[in-house]
């Protein structure tokens, strides 16, 4: 391979940014046609996900205000840390496995940074200003009416697109219907949401319209992690130097969105967008040479070897992903939407009382907590089980206690009660009883056993 130059191609000797004006890849390029459909699909997915429901619940909702999160229609709350940890680790191990197999295919094909810049923001520039040569000439020209008009129109379009994307982003945090109503009701009714929409729109405008490749080069950690996750069998945009067919046309450099020369080998600036491969193929076709001088390959494939799918890193990441998914599935299978805990109150262990007839009883103090992990408010009531009543157990509710309670989604309610048990029920200072809990939501009934202590 050619020796790679020192430093970033987007920075000059003085450390200042060198603005890049990449050419558009061939419209009918093999990868460009497929990448276009994938990326427009990603944009469509971004816009419709807030409107998709699973069993009547949002496919994805990050309701930070109420500390609840809907992922694939399953509701998680902030206090369910283990479940959320397994969701996050599954995502990270999945990204690691994909990177080991396909390199930075995520960056070039599905990353929002690439998708929105390539399919929307660059298209606006091409429509208003022209191709990359016209954009460069306009950038280097002195300010006049024509330049001011084109730049003003371009940035006006950028602002409109950024605000639109910001509103769709809001829907991921409040839901699609509330977000739509917020727009109709105006900023004065929802200042908090309006602030976050404007903040997100500003971030989108700054990043996609101006910062662009600098985010990939200096802000995104993924490019630097690739050296840890990739091995000699991982795919990247490889230049087959041994063929000797390069005519130094610089097409691959002209279309690169990060301004690198792919002929120098694997570089962390490469986002695997395949623009260089399509550009090179178009030249090879014109000069009657075989295509794929630049294309997906690996270090092993450049050496004439066939990389195996099952190798060290893929086995490790695949195993970790499987374990994380299995643990998440196991926790979700055992997860109960309506929960209750009966625990002993911090008080005297027991009290001895005698009724007028001289019969001795033991009183224990308990508190019970009800948890609602469902989407909707639920009503719950509790009482002694039939078996406990048959054994002469009596429940004494706290003065402020109610027969039934409303438990809001993601909340818990606590109440206290006393159990009065005949002393004859105790053996070696221990007696058993049970509380019957009725959740009106779905008609769920359950029993919680309690252990009483006595003399």
N, C-alpha and C positions, 0 to 999 in steps of 0.2 A: 504494500500500500504506500501511497505518497505520504510524506511526512506532514502531519497536521500543523497549521500555523499556530503561533502562540496568541492567546487572548481571544476575546469575543469578536466576531465579525461585525457586530452591531455597535462597536465602540471604537473610536479613533484613539490615536496615541495620547491625546490630551484627556482621555476618559469621558469624552462627550458622546452622546448617542448619535449613531449614524442611522438616519431614517431609511427604512426599507420600503421599496415599492415593488413587490413581487408580481410577476406576470401571471396571468390566469393559465392554469394547465389546459391542455387540449380538451375541448368539450366532449369529444367522443373517445377519450382515453379509456383504456380498459378499467383502470381503478377509479377514474373520475366519475364515470357513469354510475358505478356501484356505490361509491362514497356519497354521491349526490342523493341517491335514494335513501341510504342509511341516515344521512344527516337531516334531510327533510322529515324523515320519520321521527327522528329524535326531537325536532322542533315541534312537530305535531303532538308527540307524546308529552312534551313539557306543557303544552297548552291544554291538553284534555285530561291529564291525570287528576287534577283537582275535582273534575266532574264525574270521575269513575267511582262507583260504589261496589263494595263486596258485601253481600248480605245486608244491604241498606246502610253500610258504614263506609266512610271515605277510604279509598285505596291507600292514600298517603296523606296524613295530616300531622303537622308539627305544632300542636296547640301549646305553645310555651306559656301563654298567660294562665292557662288552667293546668299546666304541667301534665299534659296527656299527649300521647303520640299514637297515631293509627298507622300501622305498617301492614300492608296487605289485608286491611280490614280488621286486624287484631289490635285491640286497644291496650296500650302500655301506659303506666303511670311512672312519674319520676322516681318514686320510691322502689320500683321494681328493678333495681340496679342489675341483678344477675341476668334477667331476661334481656335488658338493653345491651349489656356487655356482650352476650352471645350474638346478638344481631350485628353489632359493630365488628366483632372479631370475624364473623362469617364473611362480612363484606370485605374486610382487609385481606383475609386469607384468599378470598376469591380473586381479588385484584392481583395479589402476589402470584397466584397460579397462572392467571391469564398473561401476566407480564413474562413469566418464565417461558411460557409456550409461544406467545405471539409478540413479545417485546412491547413496544409502546403503541400498539394498535389502538388502545383506548384514546391516547392523545390525538392521534391523527384522524380517527373515525368518529369518536363519540364524546370527547370532552367538550363541555359547553363553550369553553374558550375558543376552540377551533370551529365548532359547529356554527355559532352565531356570527363569528367574524367572517368565515368563508361564505356562508349562505345568505347573510343579510347585509352586514356592514360593508364588505368589499363590493357586493353587488350594487349598493347605493352609490359608492364611489365611482364604479365603472359606468353607471347610468348617468350620473351628473357631470363627472369630469372627463371620463374616458379611460383608456387602457393605462397600463403602468407607465408608459413613456409620457403620455399627456399629464399624468399625475406628477411625475418627477419634474417636468418642465414648469408646471404650475407652481410647484413647491419652490423652485429655484428662481422664479420670476419675481419682479418687483410688484408691490401691491398696486392694483388699478381697479377700475369698476368691474371688469370682467372677473378678475380673481376674487374680489370681495363678494360678488354675487354668487359665484360657484361655491366658495367656501361657506358662505352664509346659508345657502340652500342645503348643502351637505350636512352641516351641523344642525340645522333645523330638523332635517329628516332623522338624524341620529338621536336627537332629543325625543322626538315622537316615538321612535322605536324603543328607546330605553325606558320611557315612562310606561309604555305598553307592557314590556317585559317585567317591569317592576310591579305592575298590578297583578299580573299572572303569578308572580312570586308571592305576593300577599296571600293569594288564595291557598297556598300550601300551609299557611299558618292560622288562618281564620276560617277556611272553608270557601268553596266556590260561591255559594249563595250569599253568605254574609259579605264577601268581597264585592259582589255585584251591587248589593244594597248600599254599601259604603260609598261606591262611586256615585250612585244616584242621589244619596243624601248629602254629599258634599263634605269637604274637609272639616268644616266647623263642627260637625257632629262627631267626628272620629279623628281627633288631632293626633293621637298616638299612632294609629294606622297610617294616616297621611304622612307623618314624619318618616316612618319606616319605608313607605313606598318611595318617597323622594330620596331618602338615603340610598336605597337599593338602586334606584334609577341613576343616581349620581355615580355609584360604583360601576354600574354597567357601562355608562357613558365614558367614564375615565378609562376603564380597562379595555373594552372592545373597540372604542373609537380612537384612543390615543396610545395607551400603554402597550397593548397588543403583545408582540413577541417578547417584550421585556418581562412580562409576567412569567412566561415559560422559562426564561433564562435566569432570572434573578429572584423570583418570588415562589414559584412552585417547587416543592421539595421532591416531587415524584421523579423528575429527571435525574436527580442525584441518587435516589434510591434504586434506580434501575441497575446500577452496577452490582448491588447486593442481590437483587432478585433474578438477574439474567445470567445465563451460563453460555457455553460454547454452542449449545443447540438452540438458543433463543433466536427468533426471527428479528431482523432489522432490514432497513433499506440498504442493500449491499451492492457495491460496484465491483464487477468482475474484471479486475485489471488484467488478468491473464489473457483475455480475449484480444486486447490491443485494438479494439475498433473505435475508441474514442477519437473524435475529430476536434475536440476542444471548442465546441460551439457555445459552451457556457449556458445552454438552455436549462440544464439541471439547476444551476446556480440562480438564474433569473427567476425561476418559479418558486424557489424555496422561501417559505414565509419567515424563516429565522435567518436567512442569508448565508447559510453554510454551503460548502462544497462537499457533496456526498462522496466524492472520489477520495477524500482523505480518510475514509473508513468510519467506523462507528464513533459518533460524537454525541455528547449529552444534549446538545442543542437540537438534534434531530427529533422531530415529533412523529415520524413515520406517516406523514400525510400522503405519501406516494405521488406527489406532484412531479418530483424529479423523474420517477420511473415512467410516467406517461409522456413527459416532455422528451425524454431520451428515446422512447419507443417511436415517437413521431419522426424523429430525425433518422433513426435506423431504418425506418420504413422508406424514407425518401432516398437514402443512399444504398438501398437494396442490401442491407445487412440484417442479420438475425436480431430479433427483439430481445428484450430482457437483459441488456447490458447492465441496467440497474433494475433491481427487483428484490422481492422478499427473499432473503437467504439468511444463513447463519455462518458462524466461523467454521463449523464443521462442513457445511455444504460447499463453502469456498475452497475447502481442502479436498473436495471430491468424496466426502463421507456423508452418510445419511444419518441425521440425528434421531435418536430414539425418543419416543414420547415419555416412556418411563425411565427417568433418570433421577439423580440425587434430589435436586430441588423440587421437581414435580411431585415426587413421592412424598417429600416432607410437607410441602404446601397442600397437596391433595389430602394427605392424612389429617393435617390440622384443620382443614376446611370440613372434612367429614366429621371429625370429632365435635367441632363447634356446632355444626348443623344438627348432629344427633343430640347433643346436649340441649340445644334450643328446642328441638321437637319434644324431647322428654319433659322439659319444664313446662312447655305449653300444654302437653297432654295432661299433666298433673295439676295444672292451674285451675283454680275455682274462681268463678266470677263473684260469688257471694260467700264470704268467709266470716267466721266468728271465733273469737278467742275468749274462753272463760278462765280467768286467773284470780288467784287469791289476793284480796285487798290487803294493803299494808295496815295491819290492825292487830289487836289481840288475837292469838291463834284461835281461841274459841271461848265461848261463854256458857256457863251452866245456869239453867233456869228451871224453875219448878212451877207447874200449873197449880190451880187451887185444889185439884184432886191429889196432889203430891207426886204426880208423874214427872220424871226428870227428862229434860231435853238439852241438846247441845246446839248452840248457834254458831255458824261460820259465816264470815263476811266475804262476798265475792264481787267482782266487777266483770262485766261482759262488754266486749268491743265488737262492733259489727262493721265489716268492710264491704264496700260496693265497688267492684272493678268492672261493672258493666257501663254501657253508654248512657243509660237512662236512670232516673231516680227510682229507687226501690223502697218498698215498705217491708218492715220486718217486725215480728213479734216473738216473744219467748214465754215459756211457761214450763212447769214441771212435767216430766214425762208421766205417762199413766202408771208405769212400774214404780216410780218414786212416790206417787200419791198412795198407791196400795201399801207401801211400807211406812205410811204415816208421816212422810216428809211434808213440810209446809214451807212455802216461799213467802218471804216478807219483802216487798219492794221498798226501795228508798222513797222517802216522802214525795220527791219530785219526779219519781219514775212514772213512765207511761206504759200502757199496754202494748202500743205499737209505735214505731219510729219511722220517720222518713229519712233515708240515707241517700244523699246526693251522689252523683257519679264521681268516683275517685276519692270520696270522703269516707270518714268513719265516725260512728256515734258510740259513745260510751255511757253506760248506766250501771247502777249498783243494786245489789239485792242481798238478802240474808236467807240462809237455809236453816230451818229449825227441824232437827232430827231427833227422834226418840233415842235416848241413851242406850236402849237395848239393841239398837242396830249396830253399835260399835263393837268391833273385835280387835283387841290389841291396840286400841286408840285410833282405829281407822274404820271409816264407813264409805260406801260408794253410793253415788246418786247420778242422775242425768237430767239435762235440760233439753227440752225440745224447742227448736228454732224453726219458725215458719217464714220463708221469704215469699211474699205475695207475687213477686215477679217470677212467673213461670211455675208457681206452685211448688217450689223447692222446699222440702222438709229434711231436717237433719237433727241429730242428737249429739250433744257434747257432754261427755262424761266428766264428773267432778269428784275429787277426793276430799273427804272431810276428815278433820282431825278432832280428837276428843280425849277424854281422860282414859 
